[in-house]
Amino acid sequence: MKSRRISLCAIAALLVGTGGPLHAAEQTPAPVLRERQADNHAAALYQEHCSSCHGAGRLGGQGPALLPENLGRLGKKAAEDIIAQGRAATQMPGFADRLSAEQITALAELVYTPLPSLPDWTLADIEASRAFDAAKAALPNKPVFSADPLNLFVVVESGDHHVTILDGDRFEPIHRFPSRFALHGGPKFSANGRYVFFGSRDGWITKYDLYNLATVAEVRAGINLRNIALSSDGRYVAAANYLPHSLVILDAADLKPLKVIPTTDRAGKATSRVSAVYDARPRGSFIVALKDIPELWEVAYRDDAKPIYRGFVHSYETGMVEGVAEPGKFGARRIALDQPLDDFFFDPDYRHLLGSGRDAGKAVVVHLDVGRPIATIDIPGLPHLGSGITWTWQDRPVMATPNLKEGSLSIIDMKDWSVIKRIETAGPGFFLRSHENTPYAWADVFFGPNKDVMHVIDKGTLEVVATLKPEPGKTFAHAEFTRDGRFVLVSLWENDGAVIVYDASTFEEVKRLPMVKPSGKYNVYNKINLSDGTSH
């Protein structure tokens, strides 16, 4: 495939420009010429030192993809340090002994340069990347350990790209294994808790057998991936891609690609990154938010999904339909919006969706049955709806969401969509967690100078009742409860970090397990039963 296998020399040529030979003194200003020569030099350095692991087109190979979309959270200075010194616990060597500081800076600049055009990743490319181990898929349906398989925690250690399987009763590791680079979006679990599916920034999806502690299948569904969803019937995995602009449907049994759905507008011209995809369990569909197009999609996965009609339909009587229909299964039912959504959250019966866009300062309520927005909610800053939680407060369902830009939590009445209260916090937060068996919600302060504290909020009074600070100056984030709600596990989000276990009633520390920048921790039971206090 031409666009996927484009070489860095070709990329450099595109960056430099095409046409006949240039006489620099006559046709090109000296600063522009120097810049073009620097581009060529960086491309040659990449070809010599990096392409064998990261791919000639920077799309990834043995090593991760080196594109701005994949490296956004790293930063150029950190990238320079990694090029110079290497990366611990990985195969990335240091090049300080072979490259000058100027050459290292040039390479960092190159990998943060966007590709000249969107790369392709076709159904054939996806299939070619797939690995399926039939012998491991046939292993016994019985855990090889004595721990409760429904009270396991899957802990993502992002510092060295590993996953730890943790016994949620004894709080002891059962197994630790290397993961793909930069897992993102939260793992998804099969209905019985045996299998877990991971998605990585590089587009890799891994199916892992928690009973037998073995990888069953892997496939690369895209080049830059946002998140994945698993259908409620356990048959399909949906992958939301930033690059290329597509939604990919996979067979959950062996990760065989079934369909690539280009994310284009109604006219088929503009394309969009996919912001998020989630399973809407009672609806038998995936709900898809598009980052660059003001549309929300509902993609049905049931075999008996009704056809999707474009435009007006005169009659639904047999033989009397006037309209153009598309197959309902894996077809996109489009809901028009005023602006694209970046994140969203379902109400408990999945009839409504609460969504927000970047820098919007408000949220929109979409009625999924009717297929249109019905309300807006003013929420200053940027609510992180994907980490929202629900509970019953004074006999009404409420939803709480942290805020990525303001030090507050918003409590929203899910009957009339009014804001009941804004709870002030020590700074902007990223994650909010609770459990149906606890009166408290735990909210981190992920951004700013108070990133080392965690608030405990009474769900009845809507007041902060405790603020924990185990390690001053170190990021303290992402709480998750045991299946019975008695204990809370929180991350000390540092390379020399830990998972800290707290008593959920007394807020006293029970145990500390050293880990390498533990980010997400996911309890099997809470995830498969959609606990009131966990994310989808």
Secondary structure, DSSP 4 states (H G I P E B T S, - for coil): -TTTT--HHHHHHHHH--SS---HHHHS-HHHHHHHHHHHHHHHHHHHHTHHHH-TTSS-SSS---SHHHHTTT-HHHHHHHHHH--TTSS----TTTS-HHHHHHHHHHHTSPPSSPPP--HHHHHHH-EE-HHHHTS-SS-SSSS-GGGEEEEEETTTTEEEEEETTTTEEEEEEE--SSB-S--EE-TTSSEEEEEBTTSEEEEEETTTTEEEEEEE--SEEEEEEE-TTSSEEEEEEEESSEEEEEETTT--EEEEEE-B-TTS--B--EEEEEEEGGGTEEEEEESSSSEEEEEE-STTPPPEEES--S--STT---SEEE-STT-EEEEE-SS--SEEEE-TTSSEEEEE-TT-SEEEEEETTTTEEEEEEE-SS-B-GGG-EEEEETTEEEEEE-BSSSSEEEEEETTT--EEEEEE-SS--S-EE--TT-SEEEEE--SSTTTT-EEEEETTTTEEEEEE-SSTTS-EEEEEE-TTSSEEEEEE-STTEEEEEEETTT--EEEEEEESSEEEEEEHHHHHTT-TTS--
